[in-house]
Amino acid sequence: MPKRKDKPKIPVARRFYLDRKIDASGVSGTGMVATGIIFPSGKAVIEWIVGDHPSIETHDSLDDCMAVHGHGKNTEVIWLDPITMYVEKR
């Protein structure tokens, strides 16, 4: 019987949200302030879900995003998916 070839696996995007502990700017409030996704390329997209002007932003990396919006250690990334997920390539 011939051996079954495993299909190659490719990484998929990973979801997260930003949990703000202290609102230093007085704009976004505390708790869940944004949802996001990080792509296998490392690029991150976040959607602000609070405030009068919800918006979507892209960043070259999650580190870049946190450098702008992390407010020091006042905002935490909460991951919704495992560290790495793969799907079989079709």
Order of alpha helices (4+ residues) and beta strands (2+ residues): beta-beta-beta-beta-beta-alpha-beta-beta
